[in-house]
Amino acid sequence: MRNSLQRSTDPLEAGEAGAAGAGRPASPPRRRCLFRLLCVLLALAPFVAAEMYLRLGGSVDTVDLSEDPIFSGGGDAALFGLNPETNRWEIPPSRSNFFRPASFAAEKSKTARRVFVLGGSTVQGRPYETETAFAKWLELRLHAADRSHDYEIINCGGVSYASYRVARVLDEVLQHAPDAIVLYTGHNEFLEERSYPQAFGRQRGWADSLADSLHLVRSLRRWKAAVPEAKQPLPSQLTTRLDVVDGMKRYVRDDAWRAGVAQHFGITLRRMIGACRRAAVPVIVCMPTSEIVRTPPMKIERLPLDQKTASRFDAMWSVACDGHASVEERLRACDFCLQLDPGHAGAHFIAGRLNWDRGDADQAGRHLVAARDHDVCPLRATTPILEQLLDTCNELGLVAVRCDHAFDRTNAAGLPIADGIADPENFVDHVHPSIEGHQLIARQIAERLCNVFAVTPRPSAEPAYQRLATEHWQTLDESYFSRAKLRLAGLKNWAAGRAGRLALPESDVGE
């Protein structure tokens, strides 16, 4: 009797017995759950159907088709103008403040292969000119490898041009029958002043990745892009912060703004790759590289600290900058400063240089990269910028040209061992490669373009290139290099105003 009573009153057993009964209806709670699930499925059905339709129909590009999220239309006028006398498209003298002369035939010949090279002053070849930029060496390599085509390599490098301005140039040159596009951009993203919405630059999570993968979301973004909204006008005249009086003061530590810059760069790069794909034009994206061993931060600021902590920081900072103190004392001082301010670019740079000088490449690289990334006046592509570039290329199935790897051939002792740090000898300043550096970049891009064009270089391609390069070199007179020397001095003055000269020998900092 007792066991029977327990079985009959046990709610779990009673529920199981009820569910097991043949022909007996489900319990009310279960019916409610099934009803709710059915409602959810019915609500999602139109969206699932729309997603499937867009995927199967192929009517949405897999690349984000949204317009620039920050800038409205406008900006610079067309870069090229048609010269009726020569029947060539030319960069007019009115654009000489930012571009070097370049032109191409209005009527493209059947044997021509036209490649536009876009980016900033590195593309242009500064402090030299386009005659020794990697685009020129690329042209010579392609001519040496393939005699059956006439290669037109058009240098569209614009001084101080950030990616969002490069994108405007790309939109234009895609109308001129290119056979390929080469992009080398990322160093100039922090030059111009602009603002970002509060949510812009936030950390992206799994929901953002999911949204990016949905064709329906991409369609909505395309529709939204067609709806006018309040954006910042892109100034027609490029003016960097450093072009104005006391421009260095305009740079302050602002992590939110920098995150917005990096996200804006990623969106712009995605848009440029998408534009090339829609035009069925191959695009080659280069990973920009910069000098970090001899170039100290352009500007240093420490975090606001209370008076007692600030006094302790300043005392240890003095030790870190003391060239007469021992290496160990200076490293301990740097470590102390970084414990109080992990983003102090100066302490990172000194620690990096001291480790570099004693052959510790791992510690040197960690600190020198951090010094570049935390520079209050970032004139070099930072790690978030470079990560955006690699992530975008990986997501879209592109393999970036690793210029940073090409420039890393020796260690601090000069041995032929890559150590993860670009060799300082390949640069003339903080970002601009030496002529030899440009030749290294040209070799990598030429190999990639030969694959794109299905060209098998002739057995005599390398000797032919060396002969062409020698002939071209002989056309450059002494005045060419004299102008470059003056231009380099101007570049250094433009980037001057470093807050807090670091206590390293002048030969070490590349002055």
C-alpha positions in Angstrom: 0.0 0.0 0.0 2.7 2.4 0.9 4.8 1.7 -2.2 1.7 2.0 -4.4 0.8 5.4 -2.9 4.3 6.7 -3.5 4.3 5.6 -7.1 0.9 7.2 -7.7 1.9 10.6 -6.2 5.4 10.9 -7.7 5.0 13.8 -10.2 7.9 12.7 -12.4 6.6 9.1 -12.7 3.1 10.4 -13.2 4.3 12.6 -16.0 6.2 9.8 -17.7 3.2 7.4 -17.3 0.9 10.0 -18.9 3.3 10.6 -21.8 3.6 6.9 -22.4 -0.2 6.3 -22.6 -1.3 5.4 -26.1 -3.4 8.1 -27.7 -3.2 10.4 -24.7 -2.5 14.1 -25.6 0.7 15.9 -24.5 0.6 17.9 -21.3 -0.3 21.6 -21.6 3.3 22.8 -20.9 4.6 20.7 -23.7 2.0 22.0 -26.1 2.9 25.6 -25.2 6.6 24.9 -25.9 5.8 23.4 -29.3 3.5 26.3 -30.1 6.2 28.8 -29.3 8.8 27.0 -31.3 6.4 26.9 -34.3 5.9 30.6 -34.0 9.6 31.3 -33.9 10.2 29.1 -37.0 7.3 30.9 -38.8 8.8 34.3 -38.0 12.2 33.3 -39.2 11.0 31.6 -42.4 10.8 34.8 -44.5 14.4 35.7 -43.5 15.7 32.2 -44.2 13.9 32.2 -47.6 15.4 35.6 -48.5 18.9 34.5 -47.5 18.6 31.3 -49.5 17.3 33.2 -52.5 20.1 35.7 -52.4 22.7 33.0 -52.0 21.4 30.9 -54.8 20.7 33.8 -57.1 24.3 35.2 -56.6 22.9 38.7 -56.7 24.9 40.0 -53.8 28.7 40.3 -53.9 30.4 38.5 -51.1 32.3 41.7 -50.3 30.6 44.4 -48.3 29.0 46.8 -50.7 28.4 49.7 -48.3 29.7 53.2 -49.1 32.3 55.0 -47.0 30.6 55.1 -43.5 32.4 58.3 -42.5 32.8 60.6 -45.6 30.2 61.8 -48.0 30.8 62.5 -51.7 33.2 65.1 -52.9 36.9 65.2 -52.2 39.5 65.6 -54.8 38.7 66.2 -58.4 39.6 63.6 -61.0 43.3 62.7 -61.0 43.7 62.2 -64.8 42.6 64.6 -67.5 42.6 63.9 -71.2 45.1 65.8 -73.3 43.5 66.2 -76.7 46.9 67.0 -78.3 48.5 63.8 -77.3 45.3 61.7 -76.8 46.7 60.6 -73.5 45.3 60.7 -70.0 47.6 62.7 -67.8 48.0 63.9 -64.2 47.8 67.7 -64.7 50.3 70.1 -63.2 47.5 71.3 -60.8 47.9 68.0 -58.9 51.7 68.3 -58.6 51.5 69.1 -54.8 50.7 65.5 -54.1 51.4 63.5 -57.3 54.2 63.1 -59.8 53.5 63.2 -63.6 52.1 60.0 -65.1 50.1 59.3 -68.3 48.7 56.5 -70.4 47.2 56.2 -73.9 43.5 56.9 -74.3 43.3 54.0 -76.8 44.8 50.9 -75.2 46.7 48.8 -77.6 45.9 45.1 -78.0 49.3 44.1 -76.6 49.2 46.5 -73.6 48.8 45.3 -70.0 47.9 48.2 -67.8 48.6 48.2 -64.1 47.8 51.0 -61.7 49.8 51.2 -58.5 47.9 53.1 -55.8 48.9 54.3 -52.3 50.8 57.1 -50.6 54.3 58.6 -50.7 55.9 55.2 -50.5 54.3 54.3 -53.8 55.4 57.6 -55.3 59.0 56.8 -54.2 59.6 59.6 -51.7 62.1 61.1 -50.9 63.1 60.1 -54.4 60.7 60.3 -57.3 58.8 57.8 -59.4 61.9 57.0 -61.4 63.2 54.8 -58.6 59.9 53.8 -57.0 59.0 50.1 -56.9 56.5 50.6 -59.7 59.4 51.5 -62.1 61.4 48.4 -61.2 58.3 46.4 -61.5 57.8 47.6 -65.1 61.4 46.7 -66.0 61.0 43.2 -64.5 57.8 42.5 -66.4 59.3 43.8 -69.6 62.3 41.4 -69.1 60.0 38.5 -68.2 57.5 38.9 -71.1 58.4 40.4 -74.5 55.0 39.7 -75.9 53.2 42.5 -74.1 53.7 46.2 -73.5 53.5 46.7 -69.7 52.1 50.1 -68.6 52.8 50.6 -64.9 51.1 53.8 -63.9 52.3 55.3 -60.5 49.3 56.9 -58.7 51.1 57.4 -55.4 49.7 60.5 -53.6 51.7 62.1 -50.8 49.9 61.8 -47.4 47.0 59.9 -49.1 45.1 57.7 -46.7 43.1 54.7 -47.8 39.8 56.6 -48.1 41.4 59.0 -50.6 43.1 56.1 -52.4 39.7 54.6 -52.8 38.5 57.6 -54.7 41.5 57.3 -57.1 40.7 53.6 -57.5 37.1 54.3 -58.5 38.5 56.5 -61.2 41.2 54.3 -62.6 38.9 51.3 -62.8 37.2 53.2 -65.7 40.5 53.1 -67.7 40.7 49.3 -68.6 43.2 48.2 -66.0 44.6 44.6 -66.2 45.5 44.7 -62.5 45.6 47.0 -59.5 48.4 47.1 -56.9 47.6 48.6 -53.4 50.2 49.7 -50.9 48.4 51.7 -48.2 48.1 51.9 -44.4 50.8 54.4 -43.2 48.7 57.6 -43.7 45.6 56.7 -41.8 46.2 59.0 -38.8 47.2 62.2 -40.7 43.9 63.9 -41.3 41.5 65.0 -38.6 38.0 63.4 -38.6 35.6 62.2 -36.0 33.9 58.8 -35.5 30.6 57.8 -34.0 30.8 56.6 -30.4 30.2 53.0 -31.3 32.6 53.0 -34.2 35.8 51.1 -33.6 34.3 49.0 -30.8 35.5 45.4 -30.4 33.8 43.2 -32.9 32.3 39.9 -31.7 30.7 36.8 -33.0 27.4 38.6 -33.8 29.3 41.0 -36.1 31.0 38.1 -37.9 27.7 36.4 -38.3 26.1 39.6 -39.7 29.0 40.0 -42.2 28.4 36.5 -43.5 24.7 37.0 -44.3 23.8 38.1 -47.8 20.6 39.6 -46.5 22.6 41.9 -44.2 24.8 42.9 -47.1 21.7 43.7 -49.2 20.3 45.9 -46.5 23.7 47.7 -46.2 23.6 48.3 -50.0 20.1 49.7 -49.6 21.1 51.8 -46.7 24.1 53.2 -48.6 21.7 54.6 -51.2 19.8 56.6 -48.5 21.3 60.0 -47.9 22.6 60.5 -44.3 24.6 63.0 -42.4 28.3 62.3 -43.1 31.5 64.4 -42.9 32.4 65.9 -46.3 35.8 64.8 -47.5 37.8 68.0 -47.9 38.9 68.7 -51.5 42.2 70.0 -50.2 44.2 67.5 -48.2 45.6 69.1 -45.1 47.3 67.0 -42.5 47.6 67.8 -38.8 51.3 68.4 -39.2 50.7 70.9 -42.0 49.3 73.4 -39.6 50.9 75.5 -36.9 51.5 73.5 -33.7 50.1 70.5 -35.5 51.9 68.1 -33.2 49.8 69.4 -30.3 46.7 68.1 -32.0 47.9 64.5 -31.4 46.9 63.2 -28.0 46.4 59.7 -26.5 43.0 58.7 -27.7 42.5 54.9 -27.9 38.9 55.1 -29.0 39.8 57.4 -32.0 42.6 55.1 -33.0 40.3 52.1 -32.9 37.9 53.9 -35.2 40.7 54.7 -37.6 41.7 51.0 -37.8 38.1 49.9 -38.4 37.6 52.6 -41.0 40.7 51.3 -42.8 39.4 47.8 -42.8 36.1 48.8 -44.2 37.8 50.9 -46.9 40.1 48.1 -47.9 37.2 45.7 -48.1 35.4 48.2 -50.4 38.4 48.6 -52.7 38.8 44.9 -53.1 35.1 44.6 -53.7 35.3 47.3 -56.4 38.1 45.4 -58.2 36.2 42.2 -58.1 33.0 43.7 -59.5 35.1 45.1 -62.3 36.8 41.7 -62.8 40.2 43.2 -62.2 42.8 41.3 -60.2 44.1 43.2 -57.1 47.3 42.7 -55.3 47.5 44.0 -51.7 50.8 44.8 -50.2 51.6 44.6 -46.5 53.3 47.9 -45.7 56.4 47.9 -43.6 58.2 50.5 -41.5 61.4 51.2 -39.8 61.2 50.6 -36.0 64.8 50.2 -34.8 66.3 53.7 -35.5 63.1 55.7 -35.5 61.9 56.8 -32.0 58.3 57.7 -31.4 57.3 61.0 -33.0 55.5 62.1 -29.8 55.5 60.7 -26.2 52.9 61.3 -23.5 52.5 59.6 -20.2 49.2 58.9 -18.6 47.9 61.4 -16.0 49.1 60.2 -12.6 48.7 61.5 -9.1 51.6 63.8 -7.9 53.4 61.1 -5.8 53.2 58.5 -8.6 54.1 61.0 -11.3 57.3 62.0 -9.3 58.3 58.4 -9.1 57.7 57.9 -12.8 59.6 61.0 -13.8 62.6 60.0 -11.7 62.8 56.5 -13.2 62.2 58.0 -16.7 65.3 60.1 -16.2 67.3 57.0 -15.4 65.9 55.3 -18.5 67.0 58.2 -20.7 70.4 58.5 -19.0 73.0 57.3 -21.6 75.6 57.1 -18.9 73.7 54.6 -16.7 74.2 50.9 -17.2 72.0 48.8 -19.5 70.5 46.9 -16.6 69.7 50.1 -14.7 68.0 51.6 -17.7 66.0 48.4 -18.5 64.8 48.3 -14.9 63.8 51.9 -15.1 61.9 51.2 -18.3 60.2 48.2 -16.7 59.1 50.4 -13.7 57.7 53.1 -16.1 55.8 50.5 -18.1 54.2 49.1 -15.0 52.7 52.5 -14.3 52.0 53.3 -17.9 52.0 50.2 -20.2 51.4 52.4 -23.2 54.4 54.7 -22.8 56.0 54.7 -26.2 59.3 56.2 -25.0 59.9 53.5 -22.4 59.1 50.8 -25.0 61.5 52.3 -27.5 64.4 52.6 -25.1 63.9 49.0 -23.8 63.6 47.8 -27.4 66.8 49.5 -28.5 68.8 48.3 -25.5 67.6 44.7 -26.1 68.4 45.1 -29.8 71.9 46.3 -29.1 72.6 43.3 -26.9 71.1 40.8 -29.4 67.8 39.9 -27.7 65.6 40.0 -30.8 62.5 38.7 -29.1 62.4 41.3 -26.4 63.6 44.0 -28.8 60.8 43.2 -31.3 58.1 43.2 -28.6 59.1 46.6 -27.3 59.9 48.3 -30.6 56.6 47.2 -32.1 54.8 48.6 -29.0 56.8 51.8 -29.4 55.4 52.2 -32.9 51.9 51.2 -31.9 51.7 53.6 -28.9 53.4 56.6 -30.7 51.1 59.5 -29.9 51.7 60.8 -33.4 51.5 57.6 -35.5 53.1 58.1 -38.9 53.5 54.3 -39.4 50.9 51.7 -39.8 50.1 50.2 -36.4 49.5 46.6 -35.5 45.6 47.1 -35.6 46.0 48.5 -39.1 48.1 45.6 -40.3 45.8 43.1 -38.6 42.9 44.6 -40.5 44.7 44.2 -43.7 45.7 40.6 -43.1 42.2 39.6 -41.7 40.5 41.2 -44.7 42.8 39.5 -47.2 42.4 36.1 -45.5 38.6 36.5 -45.3 38.4 37.4 -49.0 40.8 34.7 -50.2 43.7 37.0 -51.0 47.4 36.5 -50.1 49.0 39.8 -49.2 52.5 40.6 -50.5 54.6 40.5 -47.3 56.9 43.4 -47.8 57.8 43.1 -44.1 59.1 39.6 -44.7 61.1 40.8 -47.7 62.8 43.5 -45.6 63.7 41.1 -42.7 66.9 39.3 -43.9 69.4 39.9 -41.1 69.5 40.2 -37.3 71.1 42.9 -35.2 74.5 41.4 -35.7 74.2 41.6 -39.4 74.0 37.8 -39.8 71.6 36.5 -42.5 69.0 35.4 -40.0 65.4 36.8 -40.0 64.5 38.0 -36.6 61.0 39.4 -37.1 62.3 43.0 -37.4 62.6 44.8 -40.8 66.3 45.6 -41.5 66.9 49.3 -40.8 69.2 49.5 -43.9 66.2 49.1 -46.2 64.8 52.4 -45.2 65.8 56.1 -45.6 63.4 57.3 -42.8 60.5 56.0 -40.7 58.5 54.5 -43.6 60.1 55.2 -47.0 62.3 52.4 -48.4 65.7 52.8 -49.8 66.1 52.3 -53.6 67.2 48.7 -52.8 64.1 48.3 -50.7 61.9 49.4 -53.6 63.6 46.8 -55.7 62.8 44.1 -53.2 59.1 45.1 -53.2 59.1 45.1 -57.1 60.5 41.6 -57.2 57.7 40.3 -55.0 55.0 42.0 -56.9 56.4 40.9 -60.3 56.3 37.3 -59.2 52.7 37.7 -58.2 51.7 39.5 -61.4 53.4 36.8 -63.5 51.1 34.3 -61.8 48.1 36.6 -62.4 48.9 37.0 -66.1 50.0 33.3 -66.5 53.5 34.4 -67.6 56.4 32.1 -67.4 59.5 34.3 -67.3 62.0 33.7 -70.0 65.2 31.9 -68.9 67.1 35.1 -69.6 64.7 37.3 -67.7 67.0 38.1 -64.8 70.0 39.1 -66.9 67.6 41.1 -69.1 66.2 42.9 -66.1 69.7 43.7 -64.8 70.6 45.2 -68.1 67.4 47.3 -68.3 67.9 48.4 -64.7 71.5 49.5 -65.4 70.4 51.4 -68.5 67.7 53.1 -66.5 70.1 53.9 -63.6 72.4 55.7 -66.0 69.6 58.1 -67.0 69.5 59.5 -63.4 71.9 62.4 -63.0 73.4 63.8 -59.8 70.6 66.4 -59.5 68.1 63.6 -59.1 69.8 62.4 -55.9 70.4 66.0 -54.7 66.7 66.7 -54.9 66.1 63.6 -53.0 68.5 64.7 -50.2 66.7 68.0 -49.9 63.3 66.3 -49.9 64.4 63.9 -47.2 65.5 66.8 -45.0 62.1 68.3 -45.6 60.3 65.1 -44.6 62.3 64.9 -41.4 61.4 68.5 -40.6 57.7 67.8 -41.3 57.7 64.9 -38.9 59.7 66.9 -36.3 58.5 68.0 -32.9 59.1 64.8 -31.0 58.1 65.3 -27.3 61.1 64.2 -25.2 64.3 63.5 -27.1 65.5 60.0 -26.2 69.0 59.5 -24.8 70.4 57.5 -27.6 73.4 58.3 -29.9 72.4 60.3 -32.9 73.6 57.5 -35.2 71.3 55.1 -33.4 68.1 57.1 -33.9 68.8 57.8 -37.6 69.0 61.5 -37.5 
